[in-house]
Amino acid sequence: MLAALLGPLAIAVSLEARVAPIDAETWHHSIDPARCDADVTVELPRWAKWVKHRLVPGESLAEVAARHGLREADLRAHNGISPSTQKLRVGTRLEVKARRIPPPRHSITYTVAASDSWVSIARRHGVDPKELRAYNYPWKDKLREGGALTIWVDPIAHAWISAAPDDDGIARGGLGVGAPDAGHLVGGVAIPPGDGYTLRFPDSSFGTSHAVRELVRALALYRERTAYAGVVGLGSMSRPRGGPLGKHRSHQTGRDLDILLPRRVDVPAWLPLTPRRVDWRAVWDLAVAFAEVDATVVYLDYALQRELYRAMKAAGTEPEELARVLQYPRGWAAHRGLVRHEPGHTAHLHVRFGCGPCEVECIELGAWAEAD
């Protein structure tokens, strides 16, 4: 869709590795209960460790796998569960070869208030509204004021949400589950309106609390430093509950965002975008701003990295800074620089943010679910 809007040229800025690529052995260290007001710990064994996990109400195999840092296919294989089996009995014991061991979900009792809805209660506790109803089936008349609901919460996410100050700015409760290309979003938070940018697709402008907060920070840094007078067009992020989004492979967990390639302000919007019509300085300013927040990689077709490199070199950018930000000219497969090659990203910037410290079931790596 974006290619049709912009013509043959675009840039993809996504964040899959902060200047250096994320090591497959260390990605799971993004969880940090100490930053989440939680009084529990997460065990991060040096080697994968076999543990037992008992299914709680509403918990899927995909969530259990993501929680412990392994693929759902491996979890199924370890327990002799066929791909066609979608649901298991509550209380089923699973053998899990865990790369991280967070505390299990536990149940709490919640007293319904007059203004409550399934959605509002779920958001305040970091659970999906469908799962909340499942915990309390049959749910008819359960939302009466003074009624008692059972909620199975993650202790880290629940502590973080419960400790939110009144002036937090970005709502807590938006959590990514799984990898960017194989997961979903719980309690998606809408990108707020702001100066200097516009939301092109409001229905798919939702993300994790952490990703939206980091996006707002990056855009503020960009506005402070750039001389670009145009408006930045933000494309799709995720739907409120994540999952597959059109033809996108990623955008499933609220951590990926498309950004239209900034064109020179004297170029009408109806003209096809060519390299000469791009404001390369604005592109650079965006990339540098994202490099200063929790963004993990910036995808840009390698041929377009060359255009950006040449423009910024001519502008007097220091060689060390060019090398820090750009993969070019070290080859499209080089694991160097924030901006990385990804074929097909030629009409927009694609930004990927990291997992937040309180997202226990978030998987940092893209294409992780299908990797060997």
C-alpha positions as CSV (number, residue, x, y, z in Angstrom):
1,M,0.0,0.0,0.0
2,L,2.8,2.4,0.9
3,A,4.6,1.7,-2.3
4,A,1.6,2.6,-4.3
5,L,1.3,5.9,-2.4
6,L,4.9,6.9,-2.7
7,G,6.1,5.5,-6.1
8,P,9.2,3.4,-6.8
9,L,11.4,4.8,-4.0
10,A,11.2,4.4,-0.2
11,I,13.2,3.7,2.8
12,A,12.7,1.2,5.5
13,V,13.9,2.0,8.9
14,S,13.4,-0.8,11.4
15,L,15.4,-1.5,14.5
16,E,16.6,-5.0,14.8
17,A,19.9,-4.3,16.5
18,R,21.2,-1.3,18.2
19,V,24.4,-0.5,16.2
20,A,25.5,-4.1,17.0
21,P,23.1,-7.0,16.3
22,I,21.3,-8.6,19.1
23,D,23.0,-11.8,20.1
24,A,20.7,-14.8,20.1
25,E,22.0,-15.8,23.5
26,T,21.4,-12.5,25.2
27,W,18.1,-11.1,23.8
28,H,16.1,-12.4,26.7
29,H,17.9,-10.1,29.1
30,S,15.6,-7.3,28.1
31,I,13.3,-8.2,31.0
32,D,14.2,-6.3,34.2
33,P,11.8,-6.7,37.1
34,A,13.7,-4.1,39.0
35,R,12.4,-1.4,36.6
36,C,8.8,-2.7,36.9
37,D,8.2,-2.2,40.6
38,A,8.1,-5.9,41.0
39,D,9.5,-7.8,44.0
40,V,10.2,-11.0,42.1
41,T,13.1,-12.1,39.9
42,V,13.6,-13.7,36.5
43,E,16.1,-16.5,36.3
44,L,18.4,-16.3,33.2
45,P,20.3,-19.6,33.1
46,R,23.6,-19.7,31.3
47,W,22.3,-22.7,29.4
48,A,18.8,-23.7,28.6
49,K,17.3,-25.4,31.7
50,W,14.5,-28.0,31.9
51,V,11.6,-26.8,34.1
52,K,8.0,-27.9,34.6
53,H,5.1,-25.5,33.8
54,R,1.5,-26.0,34.7
55,L,-1.0,-24.4,32.3
56,V,-3.2,-21.8,33.9
57,P,-6.7,-20.7,32.6
58,G,-6.5,-18.8,29.3
59,E,-2.8,-19.7,28.7
60,S,-1.8,-20.8,25.2
61,L,1.2,-22.9,24.1
62,A,2.5,-19.9,22.2
63,E,2.4,-17.8,25.3
64,V,4.2,-20.5,27.4
65,A,6.9,-20.8,24.7
66,A,7.4,-17.1,24.5
67,R,7.4,-16.8,28.3
68,H,10.4,-19.2,28.5
69,G,12.2,-18.1,25.4
70,L,11.7,-21.1,23.1
71,R,9.7,-21.7,19.9
72,E,6.2,-23.1,20.1
73,A,7.2,-25.9,17.7
74,D,10.0,-27.0,20.1
75,L,7.6,-26.9,23.1
76,R,5.2,-29.1,21.2
77,A,8.0,-31.5,20.1
78,H,9.3,-31.8,23.7
79,N,5.8,-32.8,25.0
80,G,4.5,-34.9,22.1
81,I,1.8,-32.3,21.2
82,S,0.7,-32.4,17.6
83,P,0.4,-29.2,15.5
84,S,-3.4,-29.8,15.2
85,T,-3.9,-29.6,19.0
86,Q,-4.8,-26.1,19.9
87,K,-6.1,-26.3,23.5
88,L,-5.0,-28.3,26.5
89,R,-6.7,-28.8,29.8
90,V,-6.0,-26.3,32.5
91,G,-3.4,-27.8,34.9
92,T,-1.6,-29.8,32.2
93,R,2.1,-30.1,33.1
94,L,4.6,-29.3,30.4
95,E,8.3,-30.0,30.1
96,V,9.9,-26.7,29.1
97,K,13.6,-26.2,28.0
98,A,13.7,-22.7,29.2
99,R,16.1,-19.9,28.4
100,R,14.4,-17.6,30.9
101,I,12.4,-18.5,33.9
102,P,10.0,-15.8,35.1
103,P,7.6,-16.4,38.0
104,P,4.3,-18.1,37.0
105,R,1.0,-16.3,36.6
106,H,-1.1,-16.3,39.7
107,S,-4.8,-15.6,40.4
108,I,-6.2,-12.5,42.2
109,T,-9.8,-11.5,43.0
110,Y,-11.0,-8.2,41.7
111,T,-14.1,-6.4,42.9
112,V,-16.1,-4.8,40.0
113,A,-16.7,-1.0,40.1
114,A,-19.6,0.8,38.6
115,S,-17.7,2.2,35.6
116,D,-15.8,-1.1,34.8
117,S,-15.9,-2.9,31.5
118,W,-14.1,-6.1,30.4
119,V,-11.7,-4.0,28.4
120,S,-10.9,-1.5,31.2
121,I,-10.4,-4.3,33.8
122,A,-8.2,-6.3,31.4
123,R,-6.0,-3.3,30.6
124,R,-5.4,-2.5,34.3
125,H,-4.2,-6.0,34.9
126,G,-2.2,-6.7,31.7
127,V,-4.5,-9.4,30.3
128,D,-6.5,-9.9,27.1
129,P,-10.3,-9.2,27.5
130,K,-11.1,-12.5,25.9
131,E,-8.9,-14.3,28.4
132,L,-10.5,-12.3,31.3
133,R,-14.0,-13.5,30.2
134,A,-12.6,-17.0,29.9
135,Y,-11.4,-16.9,33.5
136,N,-14.9,-16.0,34.6
137,Y,-17.1,-18.2,32.3
138,P,-20.0,-18.1,32.3
139,W,-19.6,-14.3,32.3
140,K,-23.2,-13.3,32.1
141,D,-24.0,-10.7,34.9
142,K,-20.4,-10.9,36.2
143,L,-19.8,-7.2,35.6
144,R,-22.4,-6.1,38.2
145,E,-21.0,-3.5,40.7
146,G,-19.5,-5.3,43.7
147,G,-19.2,-8.6,41.9
148,A,-16.0,-10.6,42.2
149,L,-13.8,-11.6,39.2
150,T,-10.9,-14.0,39.1
151,I,-7.9,-12.7,37.1
152,W,-4.7,-14.7,36.3
153,V,-2.0,-12.0,36.2
154,D,1.7,-11.9,35.4
155,P,3.3,-10.6,38.6
156,I,5.9,-8.4,36.8
157,A,3.4,-6.8,34.3
158,H,0.8,-6.4,37.0
159,A,3.2,-4.7,39.4
160,W,4.3,-2.3,36.7
161,I,0.7,-1.3,35.7
162,S,-0.4,-1.0,39.3
163,A,2.4,1.4,40.1
164,A,1.6,3.8,37.2
165,P,1.6,7.5,38.3
166,D,-1.4,9.7,37.4
167,D,0.8,11.7,35.1
168,D,2.5,8.8,33.3
169,G,1.7,10.2,29.9
170,I,1.7,6.9,27.9
171,A,-0.8,4.4,29.4
172,R,0.8,1.3,30.9
173,G,-0.6,-2.1,29.9
174,G,0.4,-2.5,26.3
175,L,2.4,-5.7,26.1
176,G,3.9,-7.6,23.1
177,V,3.6,-11.4,23.1
178,G,5.9,-13.4,20.9
179,A,8.2,-12.3,18.0
180,P,7.4,-9.4,15.7
181,D,6.5,-11.8,12.9
182,A,4.7,-14.4,15.1
183,G,2.7,-12.9,18.0
184,H,0.0,-10.6,19.2
185,L,-0.5,-7.4,21.3
186,V,-2.3,-7.2,24.6
187,G,-3.8,-3.8,25.6
188,G,-2.5,-1.9,22.6
189,V,-1.8,1.8,23.2
190,A,-2.6,4.3,20.5
191,I,0.1,6.6,19.2
192,P,-0.9,10.0,20.5
193,P,-1.3,13.0,18.1
194,G,1.5,15.5,18.2
195,D,3.3,18.3,16.4
196,G,5.3,17.6,13.3
197,Y,3.8,14.2,12.4
198,T,0.5,12.7,11.2
199,L,-1.2,9.3,11.6
200,R,-2.1,8.0,8.2
201,F,-3.8,4.8,9.4
202,P,-5.3,5.5,12.9
203,D,-6.9,2.0,13.0
204,S,-3.5,0.4,12.9
205,S,-1.6,2.9,15.0
206,F,-1.3,0.9,18.2
207,G,1.8,-0.5,20.0
208,T,3.2,-1.6,23.2
209,S,3.4,1.0,26.0
210,H,7.2,0.8,25.8
211,A,7.4,1.2,22.0
212,V,4.9,4.1,21.9
213,R,6.8,5.8,24.7
214,E,10.1,5.4,22.9
215,L,8.5,6.6,19.6
216,V,7.3,9.8,21.2
217,R,10.7,10.4,22.7
218,A,12.4,9.9,19.4
219,L,10.0,12.2,17.6
220,A,10.6,14.9,20.2
221,L,14.4,14.6,19.7
222,Y,13.9,14.8,16.0
223,R,11.8,18.0,16.2
224,E,14.4,19.6,18.5
225,R,17.2,19.1,16.0
226,T,15.9,19.0,12.5
227,A,15.5,21.9,10.1
228,Y,12.9,19.9,8.1
229,A,9.7,21.9,7.7
230,G,7.5,19.1,6.4
231,V,5.2,16.8,8.3
232,V,6.4,13.3,9.0
233,G,3.8,10.7,7.9
234,L,3.5,7.7,10.3
235,G,2.1,4.6,8.7
236,S,1.0,1.3,10.2
237,M,2.2,0.0,13.5
238,S,-0.3,-2.7,14.7
239,R,-4.0,-3.2,15.3
240,P,-5.2,-2.8,19.0
241,R,-4.7,-6.6,19.5
242,G,-1.8,-7.1,17.1
243,G,-1.6,-10.2,14.9
244,P,-1.3,-10.3,11.1
245,L,-1.6,-6.9,9.4
246,G,-2.4,-7.0,5.7
247,K,0.6,-8.1,3.7
248,H,3.1,-7.2,6.4
249,R,5.1,-10.1,7.8
250,S,5.9,-8.2,11.0
251,H,3.8,-5.6,12.8
252,Q,2.2,-8.3,14.9
253,T,3.3,-7.3,18.4
254,G,3.1,-3.5,18.4
255,R,6.9,-2.9,18.0
256,D,7.2,-2.2,14.3
257,L,6.3,1.2,12.7
258,D,6.3,2.4,9.1
259,I,7.3,6.0,8.4
260,L,6.9,7.6,5.0
261,L,10.1,8.7,3.4
262,P,10.4,12.5,3.9
263,R,10.3,14.4,0.6
264,R,11.7,17.8,0.0
265,V,9.1,20.4,1.0
266,D,9.1,21.9,-2.6
267,V,8.1,18.5,-4.1
268,P,4.3,18.1,-4.4
269,A,2.8,15.0,-2.8
270,W,1.4,13.7,-6.1
271,L,4.8,13.4,-7.7
272,P,6.5,10.0,-7.7
273,L,9.4,10.0,-5.1
274,T,12.8,9.7,-6.7
275,P,16.2,10.1,-4.9
276,R,16.4,13.8,-6.0
277,R,13.1,14.4,-4.4
278,V,14.0,12.9,-1.0
279,D,15.1,15.2,1.9
280,W,18.1,13.0,2.9
281,R,18.9,15.3,5.8
282,A,15.5,14.6,7.3
283,V,16.0,10.9,6.8
284,W,19.3,11.1,8.6
285,D,17.8,13.2,11.5
286,L,15.2,10.5,12.0
287,A,17.7,7.7,12.0
288,V,19.9,9.5,14.5
289,A,16.9,10.2,16.8
290,F,15.9,6.6,16.8
291,A,19.5,5.6,17.6
292,E,19.1,7.4,20.9
293,V,16.0,5.5,22.1
294,D,15.3,1.8,22.6
295,A,15.1,1.0,18.9
296,T,16.9,-2.0,17.6
297,V,17.4,-1.7,13.8
298,V,16.6,0.6,10.9
299,Y,15.9,-1.1,7.6
300,L,16.8,0.7,4.4
301,D,17.4,-0.9,1.0
302,Y,21.1,-1.0,0.5
303,A,20.9,1.0,-2.8
304,L,19.2,3.8,-0.9
305,Q,21.7,3.7,2.0
306,R,24.2,4.7,-0.7
307,E,22.1,7.8,-1.5
308,L,21.9,8.7,2.2
309,Y,25.6,8.0,2.7
310,R,26.6,10.3,-0.2
311,A,24.3,13.1,0.9
312,M,25.5,13.1,4.5
313,K,29.2,12.7,3.5
314,A,28.8,15.7,1.2
315,A,27.2,17.6,4.2
316,G,30.3,17.1,6.2
317,T,29.2,14.3,8.5
318,E,32.1,12.7,10.3
319,P,33.2,9.2,9.0
320,E,32.8,7.7,12.5
321,E,29.2,8.9,12.7
322,L,28.4,7.5,9.2
323,A,29.9,4.2,10.2
324,R,27.9,4.1,13.5
325,V,24.6,4.7,11.8
326,L,24.9,3.1,8.3
327,Q,25.6,-0.4,7.2
328,Y,26.8,1.0,3.8
329,P,29.5,0.7,2.3
330,R,30.4,-2.5,4.1
331,G,28.0,-4.7,2.1
332,W,24.4,-5.5,2.5
333,A,25.0,-8.6,4.7
334,A,27.4,-6.7,7.2
335,H,26.3,-6.8,10.8
336,R,27.3,-3.2,11.3
337,G,25.5,0.1,11.7
338,L,22.0,0.9,12.9
339,V,20.5,1.1,9.4
340,R,20.4,-2.4,7.7
341,H,19.4,-3.7,4.4
342,E,16.0,-5.4,4.0
343,P,14.7,-6.1,0.5
344,G,11.3,-4.6,-0.4
345,H,11.7,-1.7,2.0
346,T,11.8,1.0,-0.7
347,A,8.8,3.2,0.1
348,H,8.9,3.9,3.8
349,L,10.9,3.8,7.0
350,H,10.3,0.8,9.2
351,V,11.2,1.2,12.8
352,R,11.4,-1.7,15.3
353,F,11.5,-1.0,19.0
354,G,12.9,-3.3,21.7
355,C,10.9,-5.4,24.2
356,G,10.1,-3.4,27.3
357,P,11.6,-4.5,30.6
358,C,8.1,-5.6,31.9
359,E,7.1,-7.6,28.8
360,V,7.7,-11.2,30.1
361,E,6.4,-12.9,26.9
362,C,8.0,-10.6,24.3
363,I,10.6,-12.0,21.9
364,E,13.2,-9.5,20.7
365,L,14.2,-11.0,17.4
366,G,12.4,-10.9,14.1
367,A,12.1,-14.0,12.0
368,W,12.9,-15.9,15.3
369,A,9.9,-18.2,15.1
370,E,11.1,-19.7,11.8
371,A,14.8,-19.7,12.4
372,D,16.8,-23.0,12.5
